[in-house]
Amino acid sequence: MKGGGESGQQNTYKLPENLIRKSNYLTHPVFKMNRAETEMMRYMRRLADRDLALDRTMIPLGSCTMKLNAAAEMMPITWPEFANIHPFAPEKQTRGYHIMLEGLSKILCSITGYDALSMQPNSGAQGEYAGLLTIRNYHRSRGDKKRTICLIPVSAHGTNPASAQMAGMEVVVVKSCENGDIDLSDFKAKVVEAGDRLAACMITYPSTHGVFEETVRDICNITHENGGQVYLDGANLNAMVGLVKPGELGADVSHLNLHKTFCIPHGGGGPGMGPIGVKAHLAQFLPKDPNNIAHNNESCLGENGTKTVIDTDEEYAVSAASFGSASILPISWAYCLMMGAEGLTQATKIAILNANYIAKRLEDSYIILFKGKKGRVAHECILDTREFVNSAGITVDDIAKRLIDNGFHAPTMSWPVPGTLMVEPTESETKAELDRFCDAMIAIREEIVAIEIGKMDRENNPLKNAPHTTADLIEEWERPYSRKQARFPKGAFKVDKYWPPVGRVDNAYGDRNLLCTCPTMEEYAQAAL
């Protein structure tokens, strides 16, 4: 590699011999088939056309909050002043960052009713872990080292018990009532049984069943009366912003999914943020700067000459950087500033309204599994599709695949209740899109009715054969329903119809018949040379 010097002379720069790649790279044909930029552009466009993403349709994933990430919110993360700062840059070079971090922290504390916040956790699960460590260290500072029991409802997110185990706590499961609420009687009994070993309880509000539980204050009071702390899972905070504050309900700590409620893109394995807010008495036990911890820990040599690191319980970090994935925080900062208090509150109201609109329109076609005492849901609703297995041989998978023909990404399947669909429209969707989704679901129910009364074959029908590709439709048609019904159900656009690139696949086959694509040991040995 050559470059011109100031005097015009050519300087030669050579990589060290041991760093020069000797093995083949980019061997897939795709890296050789598109030699022209126009061909590469068209190849990328074809890939995009095969995707069923938010730019085409509502993605009604319950508890995942696939809301709009506006371009104006995303722009700041491209600015070099944010994007190119190293996490360990000197503070005098990161003043702008700190202004943004402090401003966002104040906003989030105001929204949640907490007194202090740590931006360190990189995800909701990491936020749970950090919050439980905060509680653990709070107890230890008071001499309550035996407080290790964490009560968790059976309906909780799966990460809750995992986080508690990682924090060194013993998980005790609390039953749920038939309506999905926490069984208060069982909760009281488990608190009494735990006695002075009670460390915390973990609850989700609104519940994982999409309902505002009315016993949340009772649960907080009972926990506090028995010496425990309350961890309120902030996964569903988008149903609370501007209306109710976790800190005012009685919770002591929560994580906030900025990659859900506060517009950081969610899904696809990208960076998330799960900062934790705490009440004042827990503030000193929040995660510390990982660099300072490394410097403050004392080292000594044991009698056998081994090095021992003495770490204090009060100091811990859950990320290698003080502010986690800080470069994506401008998204939430911009979202909050542009929306303002009134806009954030309105977003919450619309999210709840949209979910209740869907529940109301579909209640004559599907059982809405959980509702509050007034017949309403929170920000999401659960459609019970289990009865169709016996009545028509139709599974939740069949409904999800038929939704693809309608141009819709499926809702969350079989969680928190197996065989059901959890629908969350968020505030981003218009009434027209909500109606299109409802029309599709009602049309699917009508097809199920046709199977139930014998008008359609139980095994050869639009649901069992969904999704329908263009190849299906141009080949010889021998199915007992029309091509029109297959390709243009009520929810599908007539002009901008989404055509799935592949048809029905056996979901479970791949899980049960693994195909190893690992390099052979000979290839490993060759690569090591």
MARMARNU-6453 format. One record per residue (C-alpha): x, y, z; residue in one letter; residue number from 1. Coordinates in steps of 0.001 Angstrom, whole numbers, padded with zeros to 6 digits. Example, Ala and Ser with C-alpha at 12.3 -4.5 7.8 and 13.67 -1.06 7.14 Angstrom:
012300_-004500_007800_a_1;
013670_-001060_007140_s_2;
# end
This chain:
000000_000000_000000_m_1;
001463_003337_-001066_k_2;
000759_006982_-000169_g_3;
002144_010364_-001140_g_4;
004262_012319_001328_g_5;
004446_016097_001667_e_6;
007244_016317_-000939_s_7;
005364_014094_-003352_g_8;
007513_011038_-002642_q_9;
005854_007649_-002422_q_10;
005847_005964_001014_n_11;
005294_002241_001254_t_12;
003259_000886_004172_y_13;
003344_-002829_004706_k_14;
001330_-004943_007108_l_15;
003293_-007319_009326_p_16;
003641_-010695_007672_e_17;
001741_-012475_010457_n_18;
-001289_-010213_009912_l_19;
-001645_-010861_006194_i_20;
-004603_-013165_005509_r_21;
-003640_-016375_003762_k_22;
-007020_-018125_003845_s_23;
-009859_-017494_001419_n_24;
-012520_-014958_002358_y_25;
-015936_-013843_001065_l_26;
-016316_-017184_-000661_t_27;
-020116_-017174_-000918_h_28;
-021314_-016715_-004520_p_29;
-023255_-013602_-003546_v_30;
-019976_-011713_-003240_f_31;
-019105_-012505_-006857_k_32;
-022450_-012449_-008628_m_33;
-023053_-008681_-008301_n_34;
-020096_-006988_-009974_r_35;
-021918_-003773_-010836_a_36;
-023241_-001322_-008252_e_37;
-026638_-001354_-009972_t_38;
-026812_-005129_-009588_e_39;
-025852_-004909_-005916_m_40;
-028524_-002251_-005390_m_41;
-031159_-004446_-007029_r_42;
-030031_-007470_-005035_y_43;
-030492_-005504_-001791_m_44;
-033914_-004323_-002986_r_45;
-034995_-007900_-003713_r_46;
-034011_-008914_-000196_l_47;
-035982_-005996_001239_a_48;
-039046_-006933_-000837_d_49;
-039051_-010372_000752_r_50;
-039151_-008926_004257_d_51;
-042376_-008293_006160_l_52;
-041313_-005361_008316_a_53;
-042750_-002231_009891_l_54;
-042360_-000318_006626_d_55;
-045042_-002597_005160_r_56;
-047361_-003464_007999_t_57;
-048201_-003300_011666_m_58;
-046111_-005720_013732_i_59;
-048513_-006453_016604_p_60;
-046061_-008330_018820_l_61;
-047422_-008278_022364_g_62;
-044933_-007172_025041_s_63;
-042390_-006350_022350_c_64;
-043731_-002917_021454_t_65;
-042746_-002655_017784_m_66;
-043540_001027_017576_k_67;
-042372_003639_015112_l_68;
-038771_004795_015410_n_69;
-039076_008194_013753_a_70;
-036294_009380_011455_a_71;
-035924_012626_013418_a_72;
-035176_010590_016577_e_73;
-032642_008414_014781_m_74;
-030661_011247_013196_m_75;
-028594_012274_016257_p_76;
-026924_008864_016540_i_77;
-025261_009532_013160_t_78;
-023662_012769_014365_w_79;
-019922_012164_014931_p_80;
-020074_014131_018199_e_81;
-022142_011224_019596_f_82;
-021185_008310_017336_a_83;
-017396_008609_017447_n_84;
-016779_009163_021158_i_85;
-014960_006327_022910_h_86;
-016683_005150_026123_p_87;
-013495_005846_028111_f_88;
-012745_009261_026604_a_89;
-011710_011906_029185_p_90;
-014634_013745_030743_e_91;
-013512_017086_029291_k_92;
-014134_015578_025828_q_93;
-017608_014261_026678_t_94;
-019345_017286_028193_r_95;
-022048_017220_025535_g_96;
-022674_013553_026253_y_97;
-023021_014240_029969_h_98;
-025490_017059_029339_i_99;
-027589_014637_027288_m_100;
-027277_011830_029872_l_101;
-028190_014091_032776_e_102;
-031124_015553_030859_g_103;
-032479_012127_029899_l_104;
-032003_010846_033454_s_105;
-034039_013738_034876_k_106;
-036804_013110_032345_i_107;
-036940_009386_033135_l_108;
-036913_010008_036897_c_109;
-039813_012427_036456_s_110;
-041740_009883_034380_i_111;
-041184_006991_036807_t_112;
-041279_008730_040183_g_113;
-037835_007448_041119_y_114;
-035078_009484_042733_d_115;
-031980_008171_040959_a_116;
-031125_006339_037764_l_117;
-028290_004220_036352_s_118;
-027786_004196_032578_m_119;
-025377_001277_032724_q_120;
-027509_-001821_031913_p_121;
-027482_-002718_028202_n_122;
-030812_-004556_028140_s_123;
-033967_-005192_030119_g_124;
-032592_-008478_031423_a_125;
-029370_-006770_032477_q_126;
-031509_-004105_034140_g_127;
-033296_-006789_036135_e_128;
-029964_-008213_037241_y_129;
-028651_-004777_038233_a_130;
-031842_-003961_040115_g_131;
-031705_-007186_042095_l_132;
-028028_-006633_042927_l_133;
-029016_-003182_044179_t_134;
-031619_-004766_046455_i_135;
-029203_-007486_047571_r_136;
-026525_-004975_048532_n_137;
-029059_-002786_050313_y_138;
-029976_-005720_052553_h_139;
-026334_-006629_053125_r_140;
-025511_-003066_054165_s_141;
-028118_-003443_056921_r_142;
-026718_-006778_058074_g_143;
-029575_-008754_056467_d_144;
-027419_-011191_054552_k_145;
-029950_-013975_055051_k_146;
-032576_-012118_052975_r_147;
-032225_-014156_049793_t_148;
-035780_-015188_048828_i_149;
-037365_-013534_045793_c_150;
-041097_-014053_045157_l_151;
-041997_-014192_041450_i_152;
-045478_-014798_039957_p_153;
-045848_-017785_037636_v_154;
-046907_-015370_034881_s_155;
-043646_-013378_035010_a_156;
-041248_-012834_032124_h_157;
-038811_-015722_031844_g_158;
-035882_-013424_032477_t_159;
-037184_-012602_035976_n_160;
-036331_-015926_037656_p_161;
-033090_-016155_035660_a_162;
-032000_-012714_036882_s_163;
-032889_-013573_040473_a_164;
-030837_-016763_040297_q_165;
-027871_-014859_038879_m_166;
-028115_-012351_041713_a_167;
-027780_-015203_044194_g_168;
-031432_-015268_045239_m_169;
-033717_-018216_045799_e_170;
-036818_-018066_043586_v_171;
-040202_-018876_045118_v_172;
-043063_-019005_042618_v_173;
-046402_-017338_043397_v_174;
-049603_-018676_041814_k_175;
-051856_-016750_039450_s_176;
-055649_-016582_039574_c_177;
-057848_-017723_036686_e_178;
-058103_-014130_035443_n_179;
-054304_-013889_035269_g_180;
-053863_-011702_038360_d_181;
-051394_-012570_041100_i_182;
-053063_-014832_043681_d_183;
-052962_-012486_046681_l_184;
-053731_-015275_049170_s_185;
-050843_-017378_047888_d_186;
-048614_-014294_047861_f_187;
-049378_-013590_051529_k_188;
-048730_-017223_052419_a_189;
-045361_-017222_050623_k_190;
-044380_-013976_052396_v_191;
-045167_-015510_055787_v_192;
-043268_-018674_054855_e_193;
-040224_-016634_053780_a_194;
-040205_-014717_057077_g_195;
-037029_-012740_057677_d_196;
-035460_-014309_054577_r_197;
-037673_-012282_052243_l_198;
-035481_-010119_050007_a_199;
-037790_-008993_047234_a_200;
-040716_-009643_044977_c_201;
-040698_-009129_041213_m_202;
-043938_-008010_039593_i_203;
-044914_-006697_036176_t_204;
-047402_-003842_035847_y_205;
-049498_-003885_033775_p_206;
-049348_-007647_034074_s_207;
-047938_-009960_031433_t_208;
-051574_-010763_030644_h_209;
-052194_-007203_029522_g_210;
-054324_-006074_032470_v_211;
-053916_-003387_035127_f_212;
-053968_-005471_038319_e_213;
-055818_-003736_041139_e_214;
-053821_-005389_043937_t_215;
-050464_-003851_042989_v_216;
-050403_-001453_045976_r_217;
-051388_-004276_048344_d_218;
-048499_-006401_047069_i_219;
-046052_-003525_047569_c_220;
-047329_-002809_051096_n_221;
-047209_-006454_052161_i_222;
-043653_-006800_050869_t_223;
-042463_-003667_052676_h_224;
-044194_-004620_055915_e_225;
-042174_-007819_055891_n_226;
-038819_-006198_055186_g_227;
-038634_-006878_051436_g_228;
-038144_-004624_048426_q_229;
-040338_-004416_045324_v_230;
-038899_-004828_041833_y_231;
-041456_-003672_039256_l_232;
-040595_-004951_035775_d_233;
-040753_-001980_033397_g_234;
-041372_-004019_030246_a_235;
-044903_-002626_029929_n_236;
-044102_000956_030897_l_237;
-045565_002179_027598_n_238;
-048982_001684_029211_a_239;
-048029_003901_032170_m_240;
-046016_006915_030943_v_241;
-047792_010115_031960_g_242;
-050615_008265_033725_l_243;
-049044_006480_036687_v_244;
-045535_006296_038152_k_245;
-044014_003017_039392_p_246;
-042323_004879_042244_g_247;
-045700_006155_043448_e_248;
-047283_002696_043344_l_249;
-044844_001513_045997_g_250;
-042105_-000009_043844_a_251;
-038481_000479_044904_d_252;
-036709_-000248_041612_v_253;
-037613_-000773_037935_s_254;
-035790_-001224_034689_h_255;
-036933_000847_031721_l_256;
-036823_-000731_028284_n_257;
-035658_002231_026230_l_258;
-035672_-000123_023233_h_259;
-039427_-000488_023670_k_260;
-041187_002402_025361_t_261;
-038701_005085_024373_f_262;
-038247_004346_020674_c_263;
-034838_002717_020354_i_264;
-035335_000097_017581_p_265;
-036248_-003221_019129_h_266;
-035439_-006686_017868_g_267;
-032936_-008212_015510_g_268;
-030252_-008522_018173_g_269;
-029350_-004851_018047_g_270;
-028248_-002783_021033_p_271;
-030797_-002234_023770_g_272;
-030838_-000198_026941_m_273;
-032420_-001129_030256_g_274;
-031485_001600_032775_p_275;
-032809_001185_036305_i_276;
-034554_003780_038415_g_277;
-034558_003494_042214_v_278;
-035958_005223_045264_k_279;
-033586_007355_047320_a_280;
-032697_004663_049873_h_281;
-031264_002445_047096_l_282;
-029360_005152_045213_a_283;
-025980_004456_046802_q_284;
-026190_000811_045699_f_285;
-026563_001486_041965_l_286;
-023896_000135_039552_p_287;
-020569_001928_039768_k_288;
-018044_003013_037141_d_289;
-016350_-000271_036096_p_290;
-012959_001474_035815_n_291;
-013140_002832_039344_n_292;
-014117_-000565_040707_i_293;
-011084_-002124_039053_a_294;
-008850_000499_040662_h_295;
-010474_000379_044075_n_296;
-010441_-003393_044520_n_297;
-007633_-004504_046781_e_298;
-005253_-007235_045700_s_299;
-003061_-009346_047903_c_300;
-000957_-012486_047726_l_301;
-002131_-015476_049676_g_302;
000098_-017858_051629_e_303;
000510_-020089_048578_n_304;
001469_-017123_046385_g_305;
-001840_-016903_044526_t_306;
-003325_-013483_043855_k_307;
-006624_-012751_045555_t_308;
-008994_-009910_044620_v_309;
-011070_-008547_047478_i_310;
-014285_-007049_046102_d_311;
-016850_-005157_048156_t_312;
-020513_-006101_047942_d_313;
-021518_-002455_047568_e_314;
-019531_-001912_044376_e_315;
-020414_-003708_041182_y_316;
-020852_-003078_037464_a_317;
-023020_-004859_034913_v_318;
-021371_-003423_031813_s_319;
-017852_-002645_030682_a_320;
-018883_000978_030102_a_321;
-020377_003350_032676_s_322;
-023358_004276_030499_f_323;
-023945_001048_028606_g_324;
-024704_001515_024900_s_325;
-024566_005277_025278_a_326;
-024377_006011_021557_s_327;
-028030_005022_021064_i_328;
-029371_007126_023948_l_329;
-029846_010230_021767_p_330;
-032840_008404_020258_i_331;
-034755_008343_023553_s_332;
-033500_011823_024432_w_333;
-034796_013254_021148_a_334;
-038088_011335_021468_y_335;
-038806_012724_024935_c_336;
-037830_016281_024016_l_337;
-039884_016349_020831_m_338;
-042938_014706_022392_m_339;
-042926_016671_025634_g_340;
-044965_015678_028689_a_341;
-048289_016126_026922_e_342;
-047198_014135_023875_g_343;
-045798_011244_025924_l_344;
-049028_011025_027902_t_345;
-051092_011104_024710_q_346;
-048993_008277_023256_a_347;
-049819_006122_026276_t_348;
-053520_006888_025983_k_349;
-053574_006019_022284_i_350;
-051670_002764_022877_a_351;
-054288_001710_025442_i_352;
-057143_002918_023224_l_353;
-055829_000997_020204_n_354;
-055550_-002250_022170_a_355;
-059070_-001872_023522_n_356;
-060398_-001055_020055_y_357;
-058968_-004311_018697_i_358;
-060294_-006266_021688_a_359;
-063781_-004808_021189_k_360;
-063890_-005433_017435_r_361;
-062714_-009040_017815_l_362;
-064643_-010070_020934_e_363;
-067503_-011584_018882_d_364;
-065038_-013714_016893_s_365;
-062475_-014640_019527_y_366;
-062409_-015036_023282_i_367;
-060460_-012164_024841_i_368;
-058700_-014197_027490_l_369;
-058073_-011600_030211_f_370;
-059872_-008364_031038_k_371;
-060064_-006046_034016_g_372;
-063187_-005735_036173_k_373;
-064581_-003099_033808_k_374;
-064073_-005291_030767_g_375;
-061015_-003433_029503_r_376;
-057428_-004430_028723_v_377;
-054251_-002399_029077_a_378;
-051940_-001940_026080_h_379;
-052317_-005463_024693_e_380;
-054920_-008212_024526_c_381;
-054765_-011998_024328_i_382;
-056897_-013823_021754_l_383;
-057693_-017396_022769_d_384;
-057425_-019671_019731_t_385;
-057094_-022993_021565_r_386;
-060692_-024087_020974_e_387;
-060133_-024255_017199_f_388;
-057783_-027226_017513_v_389;
-060693_-029517_018391_n_390;
-063445_-027751_016449_s_391;
-061580_-027374_013144_a_392;
-058077_-028808_013502_g_393;
-056677_-025275_013257_i_394;
-053696_-024294_015404_t_395;
-052294_-020926_016378_v_396;
-049532_-021571_013811_d_397;
-052114_-021893_011026_d_398;
-053650_-018537_011959_i_399;
-050234_-016878_012085_a_400;
-049328_-018178_008625_k_401;
-052675_-017129_007163_r_402;
-052028_-013628_008490_l_403;
-048985_-013547_006182_i_404;
-051350_-013900_003202_d_405;
-053096_-010825_004574_n_406;
-049792_-008969_004690_g_407;
-049414_-009020_008478_f_408;
-046616_-010083_010766_h_409;
-048065_-012436_013357_a_410;
-048668_-011310_016946_p_411;
-046772_-012985_019774_t_412;
-047660_-016677_019688_m_413;
-048234_-018971_022660_s_414;
-047011_-016536_025304_w_415;
-047806_-016043_028116_p_416;
-050477_-018694_027469_v_417;
-049725_-021565_025033_p_418;
-051976_-021638_021987_g_419;
-052941_-017960_022126_t_420;
-052082_-014727_020291_l_421;
-051026_-011638_022201_m_422;
-051733_-008470_020213_v_423;
-050157_-005076_020913_e_424;
-050792_-002342_018315_p_425;
-048880_000482_020095_t_426;
-049773_004132_019538_e_427;
-048028_004222_016169_s_428;
-050835_002625_014159_e_429;
-053755_004430_012541_t_430;
-057366_003314_012770_k_431;
-057204_002246_009123_a_432;
-054392_-000217_009859_e_433;
-056135_-001475_012994_l_434;
-059291_-002082_010938_d_435;
-057312_-003904_008254_r_436;
-055879_-006202_010932_f_437;
-059293_-006770_012485_c_438;
-060810_-007468_009056_d_439;
-058105_-010076_008467_a_440;
-058694_-011748_011852_m_441;
-062480_-011775_011347_i_442;
-062074_-013267_007857_a_443;
-059803_-015966_009316_i_444;
-062469_-016748_011891_r_445;
-065042_-017073_009082_e_446;
-062764_-019572_007343_e_447;
-062519_-021523_010581_i_448;
-066327_-021541_010843_v_449;
-066499_-022912_007275_a_450;
-064253_-025779_008375_i_451;
-066291_-026356_011545_e_452;
-069588_-026712_009595_i_453;
-068037_-028830_006841_g_454;
-067973_-026278_004015_k_455;
-064175_-026527_003846_m_456;
-061987_-029580_004068_d_457;
-060359_-030046_007475_r_458;
-056902_-030756_006009_e_459;
-056939_-028948_002648_n_460;
-057979_-025344_003303_n_461;
-056525_-021810_003096_p_462;
-055263_-021909_006674_l_463;
-053511_-025267_006447_k_464;
-051867_-024313_003146_n_465;
-050912_-020770_004111_a_466;
-048924_-018818_003229_p_467;
-049585_-018910_-000522_h_468;
-046676_-017968_-002788_t_469;
-046817_-016833_-006413_t_470;
-045492_-020268_-007384_a_471;
-048512_-021881_-005705_d_472;
-050909_-019777_-007741_l_473;
-049398_-020096_-011210_i_474;
-049043_-023865_-011057_e_475;
-051919_-026242_-011740_e_476;
-054623_-025504_-009158_w_477;
-056280_-028541_-007579_e_478;
-057291_-027093_-004237_r_479;
-060953_-026983_-003100_p_480;
-060932_-023178_-002752_y_481;
-060323_-020463_-005311_s_482;
-057075_-018757_-006200_r_483;
-058733_-015457_-005328_k_484;
-059525_-016602_-001796_q_485;
-055971_-017851_-001405_a_486;
-054207_-014713_-002537_r_487;
-056585_-011883_-001676_f_488;
-058161_-012408_001769_p_489;
-059964_-009416_003280_k_490;
-056919_-007918_004982_g_491;
-054654_-007963_001913_a_492;
-053953_-004929_-000244_f_493;
-055137_-005375_-003824_k_494;
-052347_-003304_-005423_v_495;
-049491_-003432_-002928_d_496;
-050055_-007064_-002058_k_497;
-047248_-008727_-000058_y_498;
-046123_-011976_-001630_w_499;
-044346_-014337_000758_p_500;
-041121_-015704_-000768_p_501;
-041569_-019189_000746_v_502;
-044541_-021367_001565_g_503;
-045374_-023533_004549_r_504;
-042449_-025059_006393_v_505;
-042419_-027607_009176_d_506;
-041608_-025470_012214_n_507;
-040534_-028310_014469_a_508;
-038563_-030353_011935_y_509;
-035523_-028102_012005_g_510;
-035444_-028173_015793_d_511;
-035570_-031944_015886_r_512;
-033281_-032686_012924_n_513;
-030172_-030621_013358_l_514;
-027833_-030165_010412_l_515;
-024253_-029484_011436_c_516;
-022553_-026796_009369_t_517;
-019450_-026636_011545_c_518;
-016017_-026837_009906_p_519;
-014276_-030190_010173_t_520;
-011374_-030671_012557_m_521;
-009053_-030756_009529_e_522;
-010293_-027298_008506_e_523;
-009718_-026007_012034_y_524;
-006169_-027391_011973_a_525;
-005498_-025815_008569_q_526;
-006819_-022421_009734_a_527;
-004505_-022528_012754_a_528;
-001405_-022760_010581_l_529;
# end
